[in-house]
Amino acid sequence: MQHRIIALTLTLVASASFPASAADKPADKPKRTPEEIFAHLDGDADGTLTLQEFVGKRTGKRAERRTKAFPKIDANGDGSIDLAELTARIEHHRASE
């Protein structure tokens, strides 16, 4: 009897710990809209992102990647990124996923 209780307990713990299928996995977080991302990055709320705002508090390789990406996103070359430029980049990136 005691062995059955232990076996049942182990079975319940194992089934609760591991999803049975992909359908049981938690759903991915919904992706933020370009407007939400822009508002989050635009620290001074002036409607443009400077390189400093775009890089934010990132360091190391993450900061390097953002620094390299900045001029590519700044389509008109004015030294800042506006919502339209960021939206175009995000849509391009999401389309290639």
Sequence and secondary structure as in RCSB ss.txt:
>XXXX:A:sequence
MQHRIIALTLTLVASASFPASAADKPADKPKRTPEEIFAHLDGDADGTLTLQEFVGKRTGKRAERRTKAFPKIDA
NGDGSIDLAELTARIEHHRASE
>XXXX:A:secstr
 HHHHHHHHHHHHHHHHS SSGGGS        HHHHHHHH TT SSEE HHHHHTT  HHHHHHHHHHHHHH T
T SSSEEHHHHHHHHHHHHHT 
